[in-house]
Each structure stands twice: as structure tokens, then as C-alpha cells.
Amino acid sequence: MSHIPHISYVHECTYTYLLFSHMIYLSSVPELDTHLHTYLFIRMSVELYEIK
């Protein structure tokens, strides 16, 4: 059971990294691409949350 907190921690870090990447990406792409990337980001976030 001791590995479970570690797995959760990894997911937290991954989520934080994705959020950070997403913010950088949004600041450097044309508005047309923003909607698609936001959709993909939200989808990945939901999948990460479900894994937890």
C-alpha cells in the first residue's frame, strides 16, 4: 500500500506540469489553435483525475 501515495504524487506533478505547459503554450500560439489545445488539455486532466 505504500506505493499509492507516491503514485498520487506523480499524478499531481504531472498535472502541475501540464498546467504550466498549457499556460506557456497559450501565450505563444494563435487564437485559432487555442480552442483545440484547451479541449485536449481538459480531456487529459479528466483522464488524470479518473486515474486517481
BATOR-468305 format. One record per residue (C-alpha): x, y, z; residue in one letter. Coordinates in pm, whole numbers, padded with zeros to 5 digits, always signed. Example, Ala and Ser with C-alpha at 12.3 -4.5 7.8 and 13.67 -1.06 7.14 Angstrom:
2
+01230-00450+00780A +01367-00106+00714S 
This chain:
52
+00000+00000+00000M +00294+00233+00047S +00327+00295-00327H -00018+00455-00357I +00078+00797-00213P +00376+00800-00447H +00153+00735-00748I -00078+01016-00641S +00222+01244-00604Y +00337+01160-00955V -00008+01245-01092H -00005+01575-00902E +00332+01661-01052C +00220+01559-01399T -00093+01769-01368Y +00108+02070-01249T +00350+02025-01538Y +00066+02003-01790L -00096+02313-01646L +00231+02504-01668F +00294+02383-02025S -00059+02476-02119H -00016+02832-01992M +00308+02874-02186I +00150+02724-02496Y -00147+02959-02477L +00082+03258-02458S +00267+03158-02775S +00006+03031-03021V -00250+03199-03247P -00602+03216-03108E -00727+02968-03366L -00522+02689-03208D -00615+02776-02852T -00957+02614-02852H -00830+02276-02971L -00544+02272-02724H -00773+02370-02438T -01004+02084-02532Y -00717+01835-02533L -00585+01971-02205F -00923+01937-02035I -00956+01584-02167R -00614+01488-02033M -00695+01648-01699S -01015+01446-01669V -00829+01126-01751E -00563+01205-01491L -00830+01274-01234Y -01003+00944-01309E -00676+00754-01264I -00651+00895-00914K 
